[in-house]
Amino acid sequence: MGGRHEERSTRPRFWTRPHEGGLLLGLIFAMLAMTPSLIPRTWLFQGLVSGVTAAVGYLLAVVLAWCLNRVPAWRRLVGRVTARVGPRRGGQVWGAVEAVVVVMTVVVLVVSHGWQADVTASMGMPAPGWPAWLLAGPVLVLVAGLFILIGRVLLRTARRIATFLNRRLKVPRVVAPVVAAVVVTLAVVTLVNDVLLARAASAVDAAFALANTEDHAGVVRPEIPERSGSPESLVEWDTIGREGRRFVATGPTPSQLEQASQGDGAALTPIRVYAGLDSAPDAAARAALAVDELERTGAFEREVIVIATTTGSGWVNGDAIEALELMHGGDTAAVATQYSYLPSWLSFLVDRSRAEDEAQALAGALEEAVAALPQEGRPEVLVYGESLGAFGSEQAYTSLADIRANTDGVLWVGPPNASEVWKSLVDRRDPGTPEMRPVYASGLLVRFASDTSQIATPPTAWEDPRVLYLQHASDPIVWWSPGLLLQRPDWAAEDDGTGRGPRMDWWPLVTFWQLTFDLANSKSVPDGNGHNYDALTLDGWVAVAAPDGWDGDDTARVREVMNGD
């Protein structure tokens, strides 16, 4: 009996009472994570972000307690307080603390529903339902508990390794825990990177590779020679990829072009060129193929050629290209190449360099082809990129001077915070202008806007070629960065300029996780918010590359065509 009792007592006790300091700091972090951020949250995402941040707070408190316990003065103070309070009263105190934690979590969860209702109302969305919202509480507890349990397992493992090193291998008591911590850390990193992530990446890659071979509903091979993948094309239809096939198979109809051009009969069929990931072996070869395809279609005789850098999946925003095509009566050519078939967020993590290489190769090849043309007969070269496409597109140019020397206008939409040119311009913005609505060099060369009115701000001269960034104050793609962990950004203290919804506050460690989860929901809000810019791209093109004599009536007419009115 005694032996069995002793055996039971030495088993790992993973479900022991939680660390008191960890519980308190975890609660604080969880409550802070319930404050508003850029994008409205569902109950599930609220539970996830609060659970993760609660686990972070718990871990931080445990680490701080461990460090303090290594300070003799702190140990003496704790010993005196413990002796004075006594174990029974101390247990009652911490029992009361745990009860307060539960009550406060429920109270803040209820209050946070009102905060989310304000955010959704500011974007014209329905508020989250009451019964469902309360499910965030159990999700919070489950997520935080899972991470804490994993932490306890790792800690218990490290302690056993340290004991083994000290008793069996005679490693000094001070050194053994350090060695054990290193061993456990390396084991976890190896397990995550070489096993879990590798298998997950392989599965994801296979899934999206398969998706790249499939077609969107209603997509059929184009028969007109102005499109890649047609019978006359140099690019095989099956090699273009899922998003590329949709891009070349769609576009404005002849009747839409006629309506947009006021029926003057001058509209042309827009050229759309696309080289897929399987169309050529590398970025340089795809760029060369795309330029050959432009030559075949007569693109260099068109008024405008636009280089559209794709997102990770190969997607090009057809609405943005269509707006330009309708504005110029179809006298346009759009060219894009694919470098990946993964979603943008995943491509940003693993394919970022490929986005840069692809943009540089295509821009360089097109610049060389245009430079070989007679000066008077050259088309205007415009540059467009959205999201990861904006990031990649920027990499084709080293500076604003390089952009102005090699393009006739640029429209970059929802640029990721890591976009180097964008970041350098925002960091060097005119003194007194906010980060969310920066003004650079009095708006002379480049501008930033979240709506149509801001495009004309400031009301000073804007020289050609024009560069325009479209960026919503509520777009987490634009504002997320690793620096949010410990550094307060300027925009966190700014009014977003819309007068809508509660202002977001910045909290160390917490805000980073709020925006990280916002990334997944950046497209879940109505147009004009988050990472949705469809309604604004027409105004962007009008500002950057309007035909001569263009006015507000022309813009309204094109908008009617695009809206199907």
C-alpha positions in Angstrom: 0.0 0.0 0.0 2.7 2.4 1.0 4.7 1.6 -2.1 1.7 2.3 -4.3 1.0 5.5 -2.5 4.6 6.6 -2.9 4.4 5.7 -6.6 1.3 7.8 -7.1 2.8 10.8 -5.3 5.8 10.9 -7.6 3.7 11.0 -10.8 3.7 14.3 -12.7 1.0 16.6 -11.4 0.1 18.7 -14.4 -3.3 19.7 -13.0 -2.0 21.4 -9.9 -3.3 24.8 -8.8 -2.4 27.5 -11.3 0.4 30.0 -10.5 -1.3 32.9 -8.7 0.8 35.6 -10.4 0.3 33.9 -13.7 -3.4 33.8 -13.2 -3.6 37.5 -12.4 -1.4 38.7 -15.3 -3.1 36.2 -17.6 -6.4 37.7 -16.7 -5.1 41.2 -17.4 -3.8 40.2 -20.8 -7.0 38.4 -21.7 -9.1 41.5 -20.7 -6.8 43.8 -22.7 -7.2 41.5 -25.7 -11.0 42.1 -25.5 -10.5 45.8 -26.3 -11.3 46.9 -29.8 -8.7 46.5 -32.6 -8.9 47.3 -36.3 -11.4 44.6 -37.4 -14.5 43.3 -35.7 -14.2 39.9 -34.1 -16.5 36.9 -33.9 -16.8 35.1 -30.6 -14.4 32.5 -31.9 -11.7 34.9 -32.7 -12.2 36.8 -29.5 -11.8 33.6 -27.6 -8.7 32.6 -29.6 -6.9 36.0 -29.2 -7.8 36.3 -25.5 -6.7 32.7 -24.9 -3.3 33.2 -26.6 -2.6 36.5 -24.8 -3.7 35.0 -21.5 -1.2 32.3 -21.9 1.5 34.9 -22.8 0.7 36.8 -19.6 0.7 33.6 -17.5 4.2 32.7 -18.9 5.5 36.2 -18.3 4.4 36.1 -14.7 5.9 32.7 -14.1 9.2 33.8 -15.6 9.2 37.0 -13.5 8.4 35.0 -10.4 11.3 32.6 -11.1 13.7 35.5 -11.5 12.5 37.2 -8.3 12.9 34.0 -6.4 16.6 34.0 -7.2 16.9 37.3 -5.3 17.6 36.7 -1.6 15.9 39.9 -0.4 12.7 38.9 -2.3 12.7 35.4 -0.8 13.0 36.8 2.7 10.1 39.2 2.1 7.9 36.4 0.8 8.8 34.2 3.7 7.9 36.9 6.3 4.6 37.6 4.5 3.7 33.9 4.2 4.5 33.3 7.9 2.4 36.2 9.0 -0.6 35.3 6.9 -0.5 31.6 7.5 -1.3 28.7 5.1 -5.0 28.6 5.8 -5.6 32.4 5.4 -3.3 32.4 2.4 -5.4 29.7 0.8 -8.5 31.7 1.4 -6.9 34.8 -0.1 -5.9 33.0 -3.3 -9.3 31.3 -3.5 -10.9 34.8 -3.4 -8.5 36.0 -6.0 -9.4 33.1 -8.3 -13.1 33.9 -7.8 -12.4 37.5 -8.7 -10.6 36.4 -11.8 -13.7 34.4 -13.0 -16.1 37.3 -12.2 -13.9 39.9 -13.9 -13.5 37.7 -17.0 -17.3 37.5 -17.3 -17.8 41.2 -16.7 -15.2 42.3 -19.3 -16.5 39.7 -21.7 -20.0 41.3 -21.4 -18.5 44.8 -21.8 -16.5 43.8 -24.8 -19.6 42.8 -26.6 -20.6 46.5 -26.6 -17.1 47.5 -27.9 -17.5 45.0 -30.8 -21.0 46.3 -31.4 -19.5 49.8 -31.8 -16.9 48.5 -34.3 -19.4 46.6 -36.4 -21.8 49.6 -36.4 -19.0 51.8 -37.7 -18.6 49.5 -40.7 -22.2 49.0 -41.3 -22.2 45.4 -40.0 -24.7 43.7 -37.6 -23.5 43.4 -34.0 -22.5 39.9 -32.7 -25.3 38.0 -31.1 -25.4 37.8 -27.3 -25.7 34.0 -26.8 -22.9 33.2 -29.3 -20.6 36.0 -27.9 -20.5 34.4 -24.5 -18.9 31.3 -26.1 -15.7 33.3 -26.3 -15.3 32.6 -22.5 -15.0 28.8 -22.8 -12.8 29.2 -25.9 -10.5 31.5 -23.9 -10.2 29.0 -21.1 -9.5 26.1 -23.4 -6.9 27.8 -25.4 -5.1 29.3 -22.5 -5.3 26.0 -20.6 -3.9 24.1 -23.5 -0.8 26.3 -23.8 -0.3 26.3 -20.0 -0.5 22.5 -20.0 2.0 22.3 -22.8 4.3 24.6 -20.8 4.0 22.5 -17.7 4.8 19.3 -19.6 7.9 21.0 -21.0 8.9 22.4 -17.6 8.5 19.0 -16.0 10.6 17.4 -18.8 13.3 20.0 -18.3 13.4 19.4 -14.6 13.8 15.7 -15.0 16.6 16.2 -17.5 18.3 18.6 -15.1 18.0 16.0 -12.3 19.4 13.3 -14.5 22.3 15.5 -15.5 23.1 16.5 -12.0 22.8 13.0 -10.3 24.0 10.7 -13.0 26.4 12.8 -15.1 27.6 15.0 -12.2 26.8 18.2 -14.1 26.9 21.1 -11.6 23.6 22.0 -10.0 23.8 25.6 -11.5 24.6 24.4 -15.0 22.2 21.5 -15.3 19.0 23.5 -15.6 20.5 25.7 -18.3 21.6 22.6 -20.3 18.2 21.0 -19.8 16.4 24.2 -21.0 18.6 24.2 -24.1 17.9 20.5 -24.8 14.1 21.0 -24.4 14.1 24.1 -26.6 16.1 22.4 -29.3 13.8 19.4 -29.2 10.7 21.6 -29.5 12.2 23.7 -32.3 13.2 20.5 -34.2 9.8 18.9 -33.6 7.9 22.0 -34.8 10.1 22.9 -37.8 11.2 19.5 -39.1 8.1 17.5 -38.3 4.9 19.5 -37.7 5.6 22.5 -40.0 7.3 20.4 -42.6 4.3 18.0 -42.8 1.8 20.9 -42.7 3.7 22.8 -45.4 3.8 19.7 -47.6 0.0 19.1 -47.1 -0.8 22.8 -47.8 1.5 22.9 -50.8 -0.2 19.8 -52.3 -3.6 21.2 -51.6 -3.0 24.5 -53.3 -1.0 22.9 -56.1 -4.1 20.9 -56.9 -6.3 23.9 -56.6 -4.1 25.7 -59.1 -5.0 23.1 -61.7 -8.7 23.7 -61.2 -10.9 26.5 -62.6 -13.3 28.9 -61.1 -16.9 28.3 -62.1 -17.8 29.7 -65.5 -14.2 30.2 -66.7 -13.7 29.1 -70.3 -10.7 29.4 -72.6 -10.7 32.7 -74.5 -11.0 32.6 -78.3 -9.9 36.2 -78.9 -6.3 36.7 -79.9 -5.8 39.5 -77.4 -5.7 37.1 -74.5 -3.1 34.7 -73.3 -4.2 31.1 -73.4 -6.1 31.6 -76.7 -5.5 29.4 -79.7 -3.1 32.1 -81.1 -1.3 32.6 -77.8 2.3 31.7 -77.0 1.2 30.7 -73.5 -0.5 27.3 -73.1 -3.9 27.6 -71.5 -3.3 24.7 -69.1 -0.1 26.3 -67.7 -1.5 29.7 -66.7 -2.9 28.6 -63.4 -6.3 29.0 -61.7 -6.2 32.7 -61.1 -4.4 33.5 -64.3 -7.1 31.6 -66.3 -9.8 33.6 -64.6 -7.9 36.9 -65.3 -7.5 36.3 -69.1 -11.0 34.8 -69.5 -12.8 37.8 -68.0 -12.8 41.5 -68.7 -15.2 44.2 -69.9 -17.6 43.2 -72.7 -17.9 45.2 -75.9 -21.1 46.7 -74.8 -19.6 47.9 -71.5 -16.6 49.4 -73.4 -19.0 51.2 -75.7 -21.1 52.5 -72.9 -18.0 53.7 -71.0 -16.7 55.4 -74.1 -20.1 57.1 -74.8 -20.6 55.0 -77.9 -18.1 56.8 -80.1 -17.1 53.4 -81.6 -13.4 53.9 -80.7 -13.2 51.2 -78.0 -10.7 48.4 -78.5 -10.6 44.9 -77.0 -8.3 45.1 -74.0 -5.2 42.9 -74.1 -4.5 40.7 -71.1 -1.3 38.8 -70.9 -0.5 36.2 -68.2 2.4 33.7 -67.8 1.7 31.1 -65.2 4.0 29.3 -62.8 4.1 26.3 -65.2 4.4 28.4 -68.3 8.2 28.8 -68.0 10.8 27.5 -65.6 11.8 30.6 -63.7 11.0 34.3 -63.2 13.3 35.5 -66.0 11.9 33.0 -68.5 8.3 33.9 -67.5 9.1 37.6 -68.0 10.6 37.0 -71.4 7.6 34.9 -72.4 5.2 37.7 -71.2 7.1 40.3 -73.3 7.0 38.1 -76.3 3.2 37.7 -75.8 2.9 41.5 -75.5 4.6 41.8 -78.8 2.4 39.1 -80.4 -0.8 40.9 -79.3 0.3 44.3 -80.4 0.4 45.6 -76.9 3.3 48.1 -77.6 0.9 49.9 -80.0 -1.6 50.5 -77.2 -1.9 53.7 -75.3 -1.3 52.1 -71.9 0.6 49.0 -70.6 0.0 48.2 -66.9 2.3 45.8 -65.0 0.2 44.0 -62.5 2.1 42.2 -59.8 0.1 39.2 -58.5 -0.6 38.2 -55.0 0.7 34.9 -53.6 -2.0 32.8 -55.3 -1.5 34.5 -58.7 -4.5 36.7 -58.2 -4.9 40.0 -60.0 -7.8 42.2 -58.9 -9.9 42.1 -62.1 -12.0 45.1 -61.0 -8.9 47.3 -60.7 -7.7 46.4 -64.2 -11.2 46.7 -65.7 -11.5 50.2 -64.3 -8.4 51.2 -66.2 -9.6 49.4 -69.4 -12.9 51.2 -69.3 -11.3 54.6 -68.7 -9.1 54.2 -71.8 -11.7 52.6 -74.1 -9.9 49.3 -74.1 -6.7 50.9 -75.5 -4.7 49.0 -72.9 -2.6 46.0 -72.2 -2.3 44.4 -68.8 0.6 41.9 -68.1 1.2 39.7 -65.1 3.2 36.6 -64.1 2.7 34.1 -61.4 5.4 33.1 -58.8 3.3 31.0 -56.4 -0.1 29.4 -55.8 -0.1 29.8 -52.0 -2.4 32.3 -50.2 -0.9 35.7 -49.8 -0.3 35.4 -46.0 1.5 32.1 -46.5 3.4 33.4 -49.5 4.5 36.4 -47.5 6.1 34.0 -45.0 7.8 31.6 -47.4 7.7 33.1 -50.9 8.6 36.7 -50.2 11.8 36.6 -52.1 10.0 35.0 -55.1 7.6 37.9 -55.2 10.5 40.3 -55.4 12.3 38.3 -58.1 9.2 38.0 -60.2 8.4 41.8 -60.1 12.0 42.7 -60.8 12.2 40.3 -63.8 9.0 41.5 -65.4 9.6 45.2 -64.8 13.2 44.9 -66.2 12.1 43.0 -69.3 9.4 45.4 -70.1 11.6 48.4 -69.5 14.1 47.0 -72.0 11.4 46.3 -74.6 9.9 49.8 -74.3 13.3 51.5 -74.4 13.9 49.8 -77.8 10.8 51.6 -79.2 10.9 55.0 -80.9 10.5 57.8 -78.3 7.3 59.2 -79.7 5.5 55.9 -80.2 6.0 54.4 -76.7 3.0 53.5 -74.6 2.6 54.8 -71.1 3.8 52.2 -68.6 1.8 52.0 -65.4 2.4 49.9 -62.3 -0.2 48.2 -60.1 0.0 45.9 -57.1 -2.4 45.0 -54.3 -1.5 43.5 -51.0 1.5 41.2 -51.5 1.4 42.3 -55.1 2.2 45.9 -53.9 5.0 44.6 -51.7 6.5 42.6 -54.7 6.0 45.4 -57.1 7.9 47.9 -54.9 10.9 45.7 -55.0 11.4 46.3 -58.7 12.4 49.9 -57.8 15.0 51.1 -55.4 13.6 54.5 -54.6 11.0 57.1 -55.5 13.4 58.6 -58.0 13.7 55.2 -59.7 10.0 54.9 -59.8 9.6 58.3 -61.5 12.3 57.5 -64.0 10.9 54.2 -65.2 7.1 54.5 -64.9 4.3 56.8 -66.0 2.2 56.3 -62.9 1.8 53.9 -60.0 -1.1 52.6 -58.0 -0.3 50.5 -55.0 -3.2 49.2 -52.9 -3.1 47.9 -49.3 0.7 47.6 -49.1 2.0 45.3 -46.3 3.9 47.2 -43.5 7.1 45.6 -44.6 7.0 47.4 -48.0 10.3 49.2 -48.0 9.6 52.2 -50.3 6.2 52.8 -48.5 7.8 52.6 -45.1 10.7 54.9 -46.0 8.2 57.5 -47.3 5.9 57.2 -44.3 8.9 57.5 -41.9 10.0 60.6 -43.7 6.6 62.2 -43.9 6.1 65.9 -43.4 6.3 67.0 -39.7 2.9 67.1 -38.0 1.2 64.7 -40.4 -0.2 61.5 -39.0 1.2 58.1 -39.9 -2.3 56.9 -40.9 -2.7 59.9 -43.3 0.8 60.9 -44.1 1.8 63.8 -46.4 5.2 63.5 -48.1 6.8 66.6 -49.7 3.5 68.5 -49.6 2.0 65.8 -51.9 4.2 66.9 -54.8 5.2 63.4 -55.9 3.4 60.7 -53.9 0.2 60.6 -52.0 -1.6 58.3 -49.5 -5.4 58.0 -49.3 -8.1 56.0 -47.6 -11.0 57.6 -49.5 -11.6 59.8 -52.5 -11.4 63.0 -50.6 -7.9 62.2 -49.3 -6.6 61.7 -52.8 -6.9 65.4 -53.4 -5.2 66.2 -50.1 -3.3 68.5 -49.8 -4.7 70.8 -52.6 -1.3 71.5 -54.0 0.4 70.6 -57.2 0.9 66.9 -57.9 3.5 66.3 -60.6 3.6 63.5 -63.1 4.3 60.6 -63.0 2.0 60.2 -60.0 2.4 57.6 -57.2 -0.6 56.8 -55.1 -1.0 54.5 -52.1 -4.4 53.4 -51.1 -4.5 52.4 -47.4 -7.4 52.1 -45.0 -7.0 53.0 -41.4 -8.6 49.7 -40.5 -6.4 47.5 -42.7 -4.3 45.2 -40.6 -2.2 44.2 -43.6 -0.9 47.8 -43.7 -0.3 48.2 -40.0 0.8 44.8 -38.7 4.4 44.4 -37.9 6.6 42.4 -35.5 7.5 45.7 -33.8 4.0 45.8 -32.3 5.2 43.4 -29.7 7.1 46.0 -27.7 7.0 49.3 -29.6 4.1 51.6 -29.7 3.6 52.8 -33.3 2.6 56.4 -34.0 -0.7 55.4 -35.6 -1.9 53.8 -32.3 -2.2 57.3 -30.8 -3.9 58.8 -33.8 -7.5 59.4 -34.7 -8.2 57.4 -37.9 -9.8 60.4 -39.4 -13.2 58.7 -40.1 -14.9 59.6 -36.8 -16.2 56.0 -36.7 -15.9 53.5 -34.0 -13.8 53.4 -30.8 -10.2 54.3 -31.0 -7.7 51.4 -30.6 -5.1 51.5 -27.8 -1.7 49.8 -27.9 -0.7 47.4 -25.2 2.7 45.6 -25.0 2.5 42.0 -26.3 -1.3 42.2 -26.5 -1.8 44.5 -29.5 0.5 42.3 -31.7 -1.7 39.3 -31.2 -4.9 41.4 -31.8 -3.6 42.5 -35.2 -2.3 39.1 -35.9 -5.8 37.6 -35.7 -7.2 40.7 -37.5 -5.1 39.6 -40.5 -7.3 36.6 -40.9 -10.4 38.7 -41.0 -9.1 41.6 -43.1 -11.4 40.8 -46.0 -14.5 39.9 -43.9 -15.7 43.5 -43.7 -17.6 45.6 -46.2 -15.9 47.4 -49.1 -14.2 50.6 -48.0 -12.9 48.9 -44.8 -10.1 46.5 -43.9 -8.3 45.1 -46.9 -11.2 45.8 -49.4 -10.5 48.5 -51.9 -12.6 47.7 -54.9 -14.7 50.9 -54.8 -11.7 53.1 -54.5 -9.5 51.7 -57.3 -11.4 53.6 -60.0 -10.8 56.9 -58.2 -7.1 55.9 -57.8 -6.7 55.3 -61.5 -8.4 58.6 -62.3 -5.9 60.4 -60.1 -2.9 58.6 -61.5 -3.7 58.0 -65.2 -6.8 59.7 -66.4 -7.0 60.3 -70.2 -6.8 63.9 -71.4 -10.0 65.9 -70.7 -11.3 63.5 -68.2 -13.9 64.9 -65.7 -16.3 63.8 -63.0 -19.0 62.8 -65.4 -16.6 60.4 -67.1 -15.8 58.8 -63.7 -19.5 58.5 -62.8 -20.2 56.9 -66.2 -17.5 54.3 -65.7 -18.6 53.6 -62.2 -22.1 52.9 -63.4 -20.8 50.4 -66.0 -18.7 48.7 -63.3 -21.7 48.6 -60.9 -23.9 47.2 -63.7 -26.3 50.2 -63.6 
